[in-house]
């Protein structure tokens, strides 16, 4: 029996079971996210920054991770513009006007 059929027959009347199933089944099947988190902790909590409390380190790792994700998302949404060589002089004149 496919899972969606089982949920249609038996799971529709059990909202608590649905909530638990969604939480359990949404867990990652690999350890790559844990390893990435440990890598970020290693970057934040180094020999130079070893006086951080656990709460401070956790906040910095959260900030570092989310800034990295935001940067990746922004790169996907706004790909780099390629400026043809013959239009470079126009771009330079636009930037030189802004500086004045």
BELRAFEN-V137055 format. One record per pair of residues at least 4 apart in sequence whose ideal C-beta (glycine too) atoms are under 7 Angstrom apart, sorted by the first residue. I is the first residue (numbers start at 1). J is the second residue. Records with the same first field share a line. If there is no record, write none. Layout:
I->J / J
This chain:
1->5 / 6
3->7
4->8
5->9
6->10 / 11
7->11 / 12
8->12
11->17 / 18
14->18
15->19
16->20
17->21
18->22
19->23
20->24
21->25
22->26
28->33
31->35
32->36
33->37
34->38
35->39
36->40
37->41 / 61
38->42
39->43
40->44 / 61 / 64 / 65
41->45 / 57 / 61
44->49 / 57 / 60 / 61 / 64
45->49 / 50 / 52 / 57
52->56 / 57
53->57
54->58
55->59
56->60
57->61
58->62
59->63
60->64
61->65
62->66
63->67
64->68
65->69
66->70
67->71
68->72
69->73
70->74
71->75
72->76
73->77
74->78
83->87 / 88 / 91
87->91
88->92
89->93
90->94
91->95
92->96
93->97
94->98
95->99
